[in-house]
């Protein structure tokens, strides 16, 4: 079944580069300032776990797939039902809005928050704004689906669609915020944009990692395959697992679409490098050409590997999770949710890459199922299954 899903596609499925700038734990501790303090992680978890409807999302074990791929375990963190918003991004944007809403002097309806989004982050910001009685203006780019646009409106947001790609929408959003006195609640930063809000968004993401550390207890995974995008989630994963696991922290492999490889190219060049997106990837939430300036220093020090994957393996991975040919629980996963798993499956079929990543029969692999079917129409079109 795995061979049937992947071998038919022409051209390279996955590309890999090791991080030559990765530093040792001892060296990190001696010369760097943490992205988060342990006290900040406790604060983030305390705040979000008090929200109505909070419940840790499940960590699924996929033993049938693990056996087929000749590893000890495959663990899948399923974010499909996070606060009813369908993705881990519910933790970030809404948390940042809540922190702004409780800032001294902020009054209901006095704050207008804005952001650019491929869908999930904007939904979180819109939800957080509505919960606190504030206005949200959300910018989307030309290729964001109609379903994701409607979901933003359903959460009370004013939506502005712009020409161009995600990075264009980010720049237009920042310009509008400056002109109108709005507050940008972004999950990314670039030179000169400031990092406080993006760092707060990432602190929201850390709640997922706090849950994971409790869920796998002392049986720490050997590998984590994590989505790239602008790098915010991947940096949070690196930071939180380093703090929790220290020298037992898993190997972190950052995964991006080959059509939007800003982190891969930055790692190859050993410096943040912008890439132009000439064709949109199916993995809508990962269609980013510019690295977050707050995330990159963490990834440069702590990520182990960077890989890109072809769009051709996305739908087969989504379908396989739902079809469950190996007897595991059926999983509904969106396009961006399967990036890590697709990369891992591809790597296990390439002996040289398995060796480079030190994947063996004893490996315990964690993948982050970052979203469910956040656009049901897109999900059905890609898998043939209703959402």
Sine and cosine of phi, psi and omega as CSV:
sin_phi,cos_phi,sin_psi,cos_psi,sin_omega,cos_omega
0.00,0.00,-0.71,0.71,0.02,-1.00
-0.89,0.46,-0.71,0.70,0.03,-1.00
-0.88,0.48,-0.66,0.75,0.02,-1.00
-0.86,0.50,-0.59,0.81,-0.07,-1.00
-0.96,0.28,-0.51,0.86,-0.20,-0.98
-0.88,-0.48,-0.49,0.87,-0.17,-0.98
-0.94,0.33,-0.37,0.93,-0.09,-1.00
-0.96,0.27,-0.26,0.97,-0.08,-1.00
-0.99,0.13,0.69,-0.73,-0.04,-1.00
-1.00,0.07,0.41,-0.91,0.05,-1.00
0.99,0.13,0.18,-0.98,-0.01,-1.00
-0.92,0.38,0.71,-0.71,-0.03,-1.00
-1.00,0.02,-0.56,0.83,-0.08,-1.00
-0.61,-0.79,0.63,-0.78,0.09,-1.00
-0.86,-0.52,0.47,-0.88,-0.14,-0.99
-0.66,-0.76,0.62,-0.78,0.20,-0.98
-0.65,-0.76,0.72,-0.69,0.10,-0.99
-0.98,0.21,0.49,-0.87,0.00,-1.00
-1.00,0.08,0.97,-0.25,-0.03,-1.00
-0.95,0.30,-0.23,0.97,-0.03,-1.00
-0.99,-0.13,0.04,1.00,0.00,-1.00
-0.85,0.52,0.77,-0.64,-0.02,-1.00
-0.96,-0.29,0.35,-0.94,0.00,-1.00
-0.96,0.28,0.37,-0.93,0.04,-1.00
-0.84,0.55,-0.71,0.70,-0.03,-1.00
-0.88,0.47,-0.66,0.75,0.00,-1.00
-0.92,0.39,-0.65,0.76,0.06,-1.00
-0.84,0.55,-0.76,0.66,-0.08,-1.00
-0.91,0.41,-0.48,0.88,-0.07,-1.00
-0.99,0.14,-0.37,0.93,-0.15,-0.99
-0.74,-0.68,-0.04,1.00,-0.10,-0.99
-0.87,-0.50,0.43,-0.90,0.09,-1.00
-0.99,-0.10,0.77,-0.63,-0.03,-1.00
-0.88,0.47,0.50,-0.86,0.10,-0.99
-0.90,0.44,-0.67,0.74,0.05,-1.00
-0.77,-0.64,0.54,-0.84,0.22,-0.98
-1.00,0.05,0.32,-0.95,0.07,-1.00
-0.89,0.46,-0.54,0.84,0.04,-1.00
-0.91,0.42,-0.61,0.79,0.03,-1.00
-0.91,0.42,-0.65,0.76,0.02,-1.00
-0.89,0.46,-0.65,0.76,0.05,-1.00
-0.90,0.44,-0.68,0.74,0.01,-1.00
-0.88,0.48,-0.73,0.69,0.00,-1.00
-0.86,0.50,-0.71,0.71,-0.01,-1.00
-0.91,0.41,-0.65,0.76,-0.01,-1.00
-0.89,0.46,-0.68,0.73,-0.01,-1.00
-0.91,0.42,-0.80,0.61,-0.12,-0.99
-0.95,0.32,-0.60,0.80,0.00,-1.00
-0.92,0.38,-0.24,0.97,0.05,-1.00
-1.00,0.02,-0.14,0.99,0.00,-1.00
-0.93,0.37,0.59,-0.81,0.10,-1.00
-0.85,0.53,0.70,-0.71,0.03,-1.00
1.00,0.06,0.01,1.00,0.00,-1.00
-0.92,0.38,0.69,-0.72,0.13,-0.99
-0.39,-0.92,0.72,-0.69,0.06,-1.00
-0.84,0.54,0.69,-0.72,0.05,-1.00
-0.97,0.23,0.44,-0.90,-0.13,-0.99
-0.96,0.27,0.50,-0.86,0.19,-0.98
-0.96,-0.28,0.95,-0.30,-0.08,-1.00
-1.00,0.01,0.59,-0.81,0.13,-0.99
-0.98,-0.22,0.73,-0.68,0.00,-1.00
-0.90,-0.43,0.96,0.28,-0.12,-0.99
-0.93,0.38,-0.54,0.84,0.02,-1.00
-0.91,0.42,-0.72,0.70,0.04,-1.00
-0.92,0.40,-0.61,0.79,0.03,-1.00
-0.87,0.49,-0.67,0.74,0.02,-1.00
-0.90,0.43,-0.66,0.75,-0.01,-1.00
-0.91,0.42,-0.49,0.87,-0.04,-1.00
-0.98,-0.18,0.07,1.00,0.11,-0.99
0.87,0.49,0.76,0.65,0.17,-0.99
-0.75,-0.66,0.23,-0.97,-0.07,-1.00
-0.95,0.32,-0.73,0.68,-0.05,-1.00
-0.56,-0.83,0.52,-0.85,0.27,-0.96
-0.83,-0.57,0.88,-0.48,0.00,-1.00
-0.95,-0.31,0.73,-0.68,-0.09,-1.00
-0.83,-0.56,0.93,-0.37,0.06,-1.00
-0.99,0.14,0.93,-0.38,-0.18,-0.98
-0.99,-0.14,0.96,-0.27,-0.06,-1.00
-1.00,-0.09,0.24,0.97,-0.14,-0.99
-0.90,0.44,-0.41,0.91,-0.08,-1.00
-0.90,-0.44,0.42,0.91,-0.03,-1.00
-0.93,0.38,0.94,-0.35,0.03,-1.00
0.79,0.62,0.41,0.91,0.00,-1.00
0.96,0.29,0.08,1.00,-0.01,-1.00
-1.00,-0.09,-0.21,0.98,0.16,-0.99
1.00,0.01,0.05,1.00,0.00,-1.00
-0.37,-0.93,0.26,-0.97,0.04,-1.00
-0.90,0.44,-0.35,0.94,-0.03,-1.00
-0.89,0.46,-0.31,0.95,0.09,-1.00
-0.83,0.56,-0.47,0.88,-0.04,-1.00
-0.97,0.25,-0.52,0.85,-0.21,-0.98
-1.00,0.02,-0.90,0.43,-0.07,-1.00
-0.87,0.49,-0.70,0.71,-0.01,-1.00
-0.90,0.43,-0.60,0.80,0.04,-1.00
-0.90,0.43,-0.69,0.72,0.02,-1.00
-0.89,0.46,-0.66,0.75,0.06,-1.00
-0.89,0.46,-0.67,0.75,-0.01,-1.00
-0.89,0.45,-0.61,0.79,0.03,-1.00
-0.93,0.37,-0.63,0.77,0.06,-1.00
-0.92,0.40,-0.63,0.77,-0.04,-1.00
-0.91,0.42,-0.51,0.86,-0.01,-1.00
-1.00,-0.07,0.12,0.99,0.04,-1.00
-0.93,0.36,0.55,-0.84,-0.01,-1.00
-0.81,0.58,0.74,-0.68,0.07,-1.00
1.00,0.01,-0.13,0.99,0.00,-1.00
-0.98,0.18,0.76,-0.65,-0.01,-1.00
-0.90,-0.43,0.48,-0.88,0.06,-1.00
-0.81,0.58,0.66,-0.75,0.01,-1.00
0.93,0.36,0.08,1.00,0.00,-1.00
-1.00,0.00,-0.23,0.97,-0.12,-0.99
-0.93,-0.37,0.75,-0.66,0.18,-0.98
-0.93,-0.37,0.87,-0.50,0.03,-1.00
-0.97,-0.26,0.50,-0.86,-0.03,-1.00
-0.57,-0.82,0.41,-0.91,0.07,-1.00
-0.30,-0.95,0.28,-0.96,0.18,-0.98
-0.97,-0.23,0.55,-0.84,-0.13,-0.99
-0.42,-0.91,0.43,-0.90,0.25,-0.97
-1.00,0.01,-0.12,0.99,0.04,-1.00
0.52,-0.85,-0.89,0.45,-0.19,-0.98
-0.95,0.31,-0.68,0.73,0.01,-1.00
-0.90,0.44,-0.69,0.72,0.02,-1.00
-0.88,0.48,-0.60,0.80,0.04,-1.00
-0.88,0.47,-0.64,0.76,0.03,-1.00
-0.91,0.42,-0.70,0.71,0.03,-1.00
-0.88,0.47,-0.69,0.72,0.00,-1.00
-0.89,0.45,-0.69,0.73,0.02,-1.00
-0.89,0.47,-0.73,0.69,0.01,-1.00
-0.88,0.47,-0.66,0.75,0.01,-1.00
-0.90,0.44,-0.70,0.71,0.00,-1.00
-0.91,0.42,-0.62,0.78,0.01,-1.00
-0.88,0.47,-0.50,0.87,-0.06,-1.00
-0.96,-0.27,0.14,0.99,0.09,-1.00
0.97,0.23,0.45,0.89,-0.02,-1.00
-0.93,-0.38,0.25,-0.97,0.00,-1.00
-1.00,0.00,0.61,-0.80,0.05,-1.00
-0.80,-0.60,0.77,-0.64,0.11,-0.99
-0.88,-0.48,0.89,-0.46,-0.14,-0.99
-0.91,-0.42,0.77,-0.64,0.01,-1.00
-0.98,-0.19,0.75,-0.67,0.06,-1.00
-0.81,-0.59,0.42,-0.91,-0.02,-1.00
-1.00,-0.10,0.00,-1.00,-0.19,-0.98
-0.88,0.48,-0.52,0.86,-0.13,-0.99
-0.99,-0.11,0.03,1.00,0.06,-1.00
-0.92,0.40,0.72,-0.70,-0.11,-0.99
-0.93,0.38,0.41,-0.91,0.03,-1.00
-0.89,0.46,-0.57,0.82,0.02,-1.00
-0.89,0.45,-0.66,0.75,0.02,-1.00
-0.95,0.32,-0.56,0.83,0.09,-1.00
-0.88,0.47,-0.70,0.71,-0.02,-1.00
-0.91,0.42,-0.59,0.81,0.03,-1.00
-0.88,0.48,-0.60,0.80,0.06,-1.00
-0.90,0.43,-0.69,0.72,0.02,-1.00
-0.90,0.43,-0.58,0.81,0.01,-1.00
-0.89,0.45,-0.42,0.91,0.05,-1.00
-1.00,-0.08,0.26,0.97,0.13,-0.99
1.00,0.01,0.12,0.99,-0.06,-1.00
-0.99,0.14,0.51,-0.86,0.28,-0.96
-1.00,0.05,0.80,-0.60,-0.13,-0.99
-0.93,-0.38,0.74,-0.67,0.04,-1.00
-0.87,-0.50,0.90,-0.44,0.04,-1.00
-1.00,-0.07,0.76,-0.65,-0.05,-1.00
-0.87,-0.49,0.38,-0.92,0.11,-0.99
-0.94,0.33,0.42,-0.91,0.06,-1.00
0.99,-0.16,-0.24,-0.97,-0.07,-1.00
-0.97,-0.24,-0.16,-0.99,-0.04,-1.00
-0.85,0.53,-0.72,0.69,-0.05,-1.00
-0.90,0.44,-0.55,0.84,0.11,-0.99
-0.90,0.44,-0.68,0.73,-0.01,-1.00
-0.91,0.43,-0.56,0.83,0.05,-1.00
-0.89,0.46,-0.74,0.67,-0.04,-1.00
-0.90,0.43,-0.66,0.75,0.01,-1.00
-0.92,0.40,-0.62,0.78,0.04,-1.00
-0.87,0.49,-0.74,0.68,0.00,-1.00
-0.89,0.46,-0.62,0.78,0.02,-1.00
-0.90,0.43,-0.70,0.71,0.01,-1.00
-0.90,0.44,-0.62,0.78,0.02,-1.00
-0.89,0.45,-0.68,0.73,0.02,-1.00
-0.89,0.45,-0.66,0.76,-0.06,-1.00
-0.95,0.32,-0.50,0.87,-0.12,-0.99
-0.95,-0.32,-0.05,1.00,-0.01,-1.00
0.96,0.28,0.45,0.89,0.02,-1.00
-1.00,0.08,0.26,-0.97,0.04,-1.00
-0.97,-0.24,0.86,-0.51,0.02,-1.00
-0.99,0.17,0.80,-0.60,0.09,-1.00
-0.92,-0.40,0.99,0.12,-0.14,-0.99
-0.97,-0.25,0.49,-0.87,0.11,-0.99
-0.99,-0.11,0.20,0.98,0.03,-1.00
-0.63,-0.78,0.27,-0.96,0.08,-1.00
-0.65,-0.76,0.41,-0.91,0.16,-0.99
-0.68,-0.73,0.13,-0.99,-0.10,-1.00
-0.80,0.60,0.83,-0.56,0.06,-1.00
1.00,0.02,-0.06,1.00,-0.07,-1.00
-1.00,-0.02,-0.18,0.98,-0.05,-1.00
0.99,0.11,0.41,-0.91,-0.13,-0.99
-0.82,-0.58,-0.08,1.00,-0.14,-0.99
-0.88,0.47,-0.73,0.68,-0.04,-1.00
-0.93,0.37,-0.69,0.72,0.03,-1.00
-0.87,0.50,-0.62,0.79,0.04,-1.00
-0.91,0.43,-0.61,0.79,0.05,-1.00
-0.92,0.39,-0.65,0.76,0.09,-1.00
-0.84,0.54,-0.72,0.70,-0.01,-1.00
-0.91,0.42,-0.57,0.82,0.07,-1.00
-0.89,0.46,-0.60,0.80,0.11,-0.99
-0.86,0.51,-0.68,0.73,0.04,-1.00
-0.85,0.52,-0.51,0.86,-0.09,-1.00
-0.87,0.49,-0.36,0.93,0.03,-1.00
-0.87,0.50,-0.61,0.79,0.07,-1.00
-0.87,0.49,-0.61,0.79,0.00,-1.00
-0.96,0.29,-0.59,0.81,0.09,-1.00
-0.86,0.50,-0.69,0.73,0.06,-1.00
-0.87,0.49,-0.72,0.70,-0.04,-1.00
-0.87,0.49,-0.69,0.72,-0.01,-1.00
-0.87,0.50,-0.63,0.78,0.06,-1.00
-0.94,0.35,-0.59,0.80,-0.08,-1.00
-0.95,0.30,-0.63,0.78,0.01,-1.00
-1.00,-0.08,-0.04,1.00,0.15,-0.99
0.73,0.68,-0.82,-0.57,-0.08,-1.00
-1.00,0.05,-0.13,0.99,-0.05,-1.00
-1.00,-0.03,0.94,0.33,-0.16,-0.99
-0.95,0.31,0.71,-0.71,0.06,-1.00
-0.88,0.48,0.40,-0.91,0.07,-1.00
-1.00,0.02,-0.43,0.90,-0.07,-1.00
-0.65,-0.76,0.59,-0.81,0.17,-0.99
-0.80,-0.61,0.82,-0.58,0.14,-0.99
-0.98,-0.21,0.89,-0.46,-0.13,-0.99
-0.79,-0.61,0.61,-0.79,-0.01,-1.00
-0.90,0.44,0.53,-0.85,-0.02,-1.00
-1.00,-0.01,-0.99,0.16,-0.12,-0.99
0.91,0.40,-0.74,-0.67,0.07,-1.00
-0.99,0.15,-0.24,0.97,0.07,-1.00
0.94,-0.34,-0.09,1.00,-0.08,-1.00
-0.89,0.46,-0.74,0.67,0.02,-1.00
-0.91,0.42,-0.72,0.70,-0.04,-1.00
-0.87,0.49,-0.65,0.76,0.03,-1.00
-0.91,0.41,-0.63,0.78,0.04,-1.00
-0.89,0.45,-0.67,0.74,0.05,-1.00
-0.87,0.49,-0.74,0.67,0.01,-1.00
-0.84,0.54,-0.74,0.67,-0.08,-1.00
-0.92,0.39,-0.74,0.68,-0.08,-1.00
-0.93,0.37,-0.63,0.78,0.01,-1.00
-0.95,0.31,-0.52,0.85,0.09,-1.00
-0.91,0.42,-0.69,0.72,-0.01,-1.00
-0.91,0.41,-0.64,0.77,-0.08,-1.00
-0.99,0.16,-0.61,0.80,-0.17,-0.99
-0.94,-0.33,-0.25,0.97,0.00,-1.00
0.78,0.62,-0.84,-0.55,-0.09,-1.00
-0.97,0.23,0.01,1.00,0.10,-1.00
-0.98,-0.18,0.15,0.99,-0.03,-1.00
-0.86,0.51,0.60,-0.80,-0.01,-1.00
-0.92,0.40,0.33,-0.95,0.17,-0.98
-0.94,0.34,0.77,-0.64,-0.05,-1.00
-0.96,-0.28,0.87,-0.49,0.03,-1.00
-0.93,-0.38,0.88,-0.47,-0.05,-1.00
-1.00,-0.03,0.77,-0.63,-0.14,-0.99
-0.89,-0.46,0.74,-0.68,0.03,-1.00
-0.72,-0.69,0.32,-0.95,0.19,-0.98
-0.93,0.36,0.57,-0.82,0.06,-1.00
-0.91,0.41,-0.31,0.95,0.02,-1.00
-1.00,0.09,-0.15,0.99,0.00,-1.00
-0.57,-0.82,0.93,0.36,-0.21,-0.98
-0.98,-0.19,0.72,0.70,-0.13,-0.99
-0.90,0.43,-0.57,0.82,0.01,-1.00
-0.96,0.27,-0.66,0.76,0.03,-1.00
-0.86,0.51,-0.73,0.69,0.00,-1.00
-0.93,0.38,-0.63,0.78,0.04,-1.00
-0.89,0.46,-0.66,0.75,0.05,-1.00
-0.91,0.40,-0.64,0.77,0.02,-1.00
-0.89,0.45,-0.59,0.80,-0.03,-1.00
-1.00,-0.02,-0.15,0.99,-0.04,-1.00
0.87,0.50,0.53,0.85,0.06,-1.00
-0.30,-0.95,0.52,-0.85,0.02,-1.00
-0.84,0.55,0.79,-0.61,-0.09,-1.00
-0.72,-0.69,0.83,-0.56,0.04,-1.00
-0.98,0.18,0.64,-0.77,0.09,-1.00
-0.87,-0.50,0.55,-0.83,0.06,-1.00
-1.00,0.04,0.74,-0.67,0.02,-1.00
-0.99,-0.10,0.95,-0.31,-0.03,-1.00
-1.00,-0.10,-0.33,0.95,0.03,-1.00
-0.62,-0.78,0.75,-0.66,-0.04,-1.00
-0.96,0.27,0.67,-0.74,0.08,-1.00
-0.98,0.18,0.42,-0.91,0.13,-0.99
-0.89,0.45,-0.46,0.89,-0.03,-1.00
-0.99,0.14,0.98,0.18,-0.22,-0.98
-0.82,0.57,-0.65,0.76,-0.04,-1.00
-0.95,0.32,-0.14,0.99,-0.03,-1.00
-0.92,-0.39,0.23,0.97,-0.05,-1.00
-1.00,0.08,0.97,0.23,-0.11,-0.99
-0.75,-0.66,0.72,-0.70,-0.04,-1.00
-0.95,-0.31,-0.09,1.00,-0.09,-1.00
-0.75,-0.66,0.76,-0.64,-0.08,-1.00
-0.97,0.26,0.63,-0.78,0.14,-0.99
-0.92,0.39,0.80,-0.60,-0.04,-1.00
-0.95,0.32,-0.36,0.93,0.07,-1.00
-0.99,0.11,-0.46,0.89,0.00,-1.00
-0.99,0.13,-0.59,0.81,-0.16,-0.99
-0.85,0.52,-0.72,0.69,-0.01,-1.00
-0.85,0.53,-0.56,0.83,0.04,-1.00
-0.93,0.36,-0.72,0.69,0.00,-1.00
-0.91,0.42,-0.63,0.78,-0.01,-1.00
-0.89,0.46,-0.59,0.81,-0.01,-1.00
-0.99,0.11,-0.53,0.85,-0.30,-0.95
-0.84,-0.55,-0.38,0.93,0.06,-1.00
-0.95,0.31,0.57,-0.82,-0.04,-1.00
-1.00,-0.05,-0.63,0.78,-0.11,-0.99
-0.56,-0.83,0.42,-0.91,0.09,-1.00
-0.78,-0.63,0.73,-0.68,0.04,-1.00
-0.72,-0.70,0.41,-0.91,0.17,-0.99
-0.87,-0.49,0.47,-0.88,0.02,-1.00
-0.79,-0.61,0.45,-0.89,0.05,-1.00
-0.98,0.19,0.56,-0.83,0.07,-1.00
-0.86,0.51,-0.43,0.90,-0.09,-1.00
-0.88,0.47,-0.34,0.94,-0.03,-1.00
-0.99,-0.16,0.04,1.00,-0.06,-1.00
-0.96,0.28,-0.84,0.54,-0.03,-1.00
-0.87,0.50,-0.67,0.74,0.06,-1.00
-0.87,0.50,-0.57,0.82,0.02,-1.00
-0.94,0.33,-0.67,0.74,0.07,-1.00
-0.86,0.51,-0.70,0.71,-0.04,-1.00
-0.92,0.40,-0.67,0.74,0.00,-1.00
-0.88,0.47,-0.66,0.75,0.02,-1.00
-0.89,0.46,-0.65,0.76,-0.01,-1.00
-0.97,0.24,-0.63,0.77,-0.03,-1.00
-0.96,0.29,-0.50,0.87,0.07,-1.00
0.79,0.62,0.88,0.48,-0.05,-1.00
-0.95,0.32,-0.21,0.98,-0.05,-1.00
-0.96,-0.27,0.21,0.98,0.10,-0.99
1.00,0.06,0.11,0.99,0.05,-1.00
-0.99,0.15,0.18,-0.98,0.08,-1.00
-0.88,0.48,0.65,-0.76,0.05,-1.00
-0.94,0.35,0.68,-0.73,-0.06,-1.00
-0.82,-0.58,0.74,-0.67,0.12,-0.99
-1.00,-0.08,0.90,-0.43,-0.07,-1.00
-0.75,-0.66,0.72,-0.69,0.05,-1.00
-0.98,0.22,0.01,-1.00,-0.12,-0.99
-0.87,0.49,-0.71,0.71,-0.03,-1.00
-0.97,0.23,-0.39,0.92,-0.05,-1.00
-0.90,0.43,-0.48,0.88,-0.15,-0.99
-0.99,-0.10,0.07,1.00,-0.08,-1.00
-0.84,0.55,-0.75,0.66,-0.03,-1.00
-0.90,0.43,-0.70,0.72,0.00,-1.00
-0.91,0.41,-0.67,0.74,0.02,-1.00
-0.87,0.48,-0.66,0.75,0.02,-1.00
-0.90,0.44,-0.67,0.74,0.01,-1.00
-0.90,0.43,-0.71,0.70,0.01,-1.00
-0.86,0.50,-0.70,0.72,0.02,-1.00
-0.89,0.45,-0.67,0.74,-0.02,-1.00
-0.88,0.47,-0.58,0.82,-0.01,-1.00
-0.95,0.32,-0.22,0.98,0.05,-1.00
-0.99,-0.13,-0.02,1.00,0.00,-1.00
-0.87,-0.50,0.97,-0.24,-0.12,-0.99
-0.82,0.57,-0.67,0.74,-0.05,-1.00
-0.91,0.41,-0.59,0.81,0.01,-1.00
-0.97,0.25,-0.63,0.78,0.10,-0.99
-0.84,0.54,-0.67,0.75,0.02,-1.00
-0.92,0.38,-0.67,0.74,-0.01,-1.00
-0.89,0.46,-0.57,0.82,0.00,-1.00
-1.00,-0.03,0.01,1.00,0.00,-1.00
0.85,0.52,0.67,0.74,0.08,-1.00
-1.00,0.03,0.83,-0.56,-0.05,-1.00
-0.69,-0.72,-0.02,-1.00,0.04,-1.00
-0.90,0.44,-0.32,0.95,0.00,-1.00
-1.00,-0.07,0.02,1.00,-0.08,-1.00
-0.95,0.33,0.63,-0.77,0.15,-0.99
-0.91,-0.43,0.93,-0.36,-0.19,-0.98
-0.96,-0.29,0.79,-0.61,0.09,-1.00
-0.96,-0.26,0.77,-0.63,0.13,-0.99
-0.83,-0.56,0.52,-0.86,-0.08,-1.00
-0.96,-0.26,0.95,-0.33,0.05,-1.00
-0.99,0.15,0.99,0.15,-0.27,-0.96
-0.95,0.32,-0.24,0.97,-0.01,-1.00
-0.43,-0.90,0.42,-0.91,0.18,-0.98
-1.00,-0.05,-0.51,-0.86,0.01,-1.00
-0.99,0.12,0.98,0.22,-0.08,-1.00
-0.94,0.34,-0.30,0.95,0.22,-0.98
-0.78,-0.63,0.99,-0.16,-0.08,-1.00
-0.83,0.56,-0.59,0.81,-0.02,-1.00
-0.92,0.40,-0.67,0.74,0.04,-1.00
-0.90,0.43,-0.66,0.75,0.00,-1.00
-0.87,0.49,-0.72,0.69,-0.01,-1.00
-0.91,0.40,-0.62,0.79,0.01,-1.00
-0.90,0.43,-0.57,0.82,-0.06,-1.00
-1.00,0.10,-0.45,0.89,-0.10,-1.00
-0.91,-0.42,-0.37,0.93,-0.11,-0.99
1.00,0.10,-0.08,1.00,0.02,-1.00
-0.98,-0.20,0.59,-0.81,0.16,-0.99
-0.93,0.36,0.51,-0.86,-0.01,-1.00
-0.94,0.34,0.00,0.00,0.00,0.00
